[in-house]
Amino acid sequence: MIVLAATAQAAGEDYTTIPEALVNTVIAMGTVFLVLILISFIIPQAQPAPAPKPVVQTPAAPADDTQLIAVITAAVAAAMEQDGVAVPADGLVIRSIKKRSY
């Protein structure tokens, strides 16, 4: 019989034999696998949270943005003038303005 020294205590020597160690190992591994199997049955039973409903965005009615268009046109003309491109005030046409969210 093969004997392994697991611990040595001051009062006396305590040895764990290989068969005892194997029994401890089998019990520990069996416990782990039983818990994993139990978890594998519990997880599918949990109901997932319902998905949020998509928000449907309705297009906004076109508003009277003449003041906004005038400000943007003036800003573009001033920027082009600083770059050295001469543009008459009525030479720019703003065709569309798209608001971007960052």
PEZI-V734365 format. One record per residue. RES is the residue in one letter. SS is DSSP state (alpha for helix, beta for strand, coil for the rest). OMEGA is omega in whole degrees, 0 to 359 (* if undefined). D_LAST is the distance of its C-alpha to the last C-alpha in Angstrom with 1 decimal. Layout:
((RES	SS	OMEGA	D_LAST) (RES	SS	OMEGA	D_LAST))
//
This chain:
((M	coil	180	74.8) (I	coil	182	71.9) (V	beta	177	70.8) (L	beta	177	67.6) (A	beta	180	67.4) (A	beta	179	64.2) (T	beta	175	65.0) (A	beta	180	68.0) (Q	coil	183	68.9) (A	coil	183	71.4) (A	coil	180	73.7) (G	coil	182	73.9) (E	beta	179	72.2) (D	beta	180	69.9) (Y	beta	174	69.2) (T	beta	181	66.9) (T	beta	180	68.4) (I	alpha	178	66.4) (P	alpha	177	67.1) (E	alpha	179	65.7) (A	alpha	179	62.6) (L	alpha	178	62.1) (V	alpha	178	62.5) (N	alpha	180	59.9) (T	alpha	181	57.5) (V	alpha	179	58.1) (I	alpha	181	57.6) (A	alpha	180	54.4) (M	alpha	177	53.0) (G	alpha	178	54.2) (T	alpha	181	52.5) (V	alpha	182	49.2) (F	alpha	177	49.4) (L	alpha	178	50.5) (V	alpha	178	47.5) (L	alpha	178	45.2) (I	alpha	177	46.9) (L	alpha	178	46.6) (I	alpha	181	42.8) (S	alpha	175	42.5) (F	alpha	183	44.1) (I	alpha	186	42.1) (I	alpha	180	38.6) (P	alpha	181	38.9) (Q	alpha	180	40.3) (A	coil	180	37.1) (Q	coil	177	35.1) (P	coil	179	31.3) (A	coil	180	29.0) (P	coil	181	28.2) (A	coil	178	24.9) (P	coil	180	22.6) (K	coil	181	23.0) (P	coil	180	20.1) (V	coil	179	18.7) (V	coil	180	19.6) (Q	coil	177	17.6) (T	coil	180	20.0) (P	coil	181	19.2) (A	coil	177	19.5) (A	coil	180	22.5) (P	coil	181	22.1) (A	coil	178	22.5) (D	coil	183	24.4) (D	coil	183	21.9) (T	alpha	180	24.6) (Q	alpha	178	23.9) (L	alpha	179	20.2) (I	alpha	179	21.4) (A	alpha	180	24.1) (V	alpha	180	21.8) (I	alpha	178	19.5) (T	alpha	179	22.8) (A	alpha	179	24.3) (A	alpha	179	21.5) (V	alpha	180	21.6) (A	alpha	179	25.4) (A	alpha	179	25.5) (A	alpha	179	23.3) (M	alpha	179	25.5) (E	alpha	177	28.6) (Q	alpha	178	27.7) (D	coil	177	27.5) (G	coil	178	31.0) (V	coil	181	30.3) (A	coil	180	32.3) (V	coil	176	30.8) (P	coil	185	32.7) (A	alpha	180	30.8) (D	alpha	181	31.5) (G	alpha	179	30.8) (L	coil	177	27.0) (V	coil	176	25.9) (I	coil	183	22.4) (R	coil	179	22.4) (S	coil	176	19.0) (I	coil	180	15.8) (K	coil	179	12.7) (K	coil	180	9.9) (R	coil	176	6.5) (S	coil	183	3.8) (Y	coil	*	0.0))
//
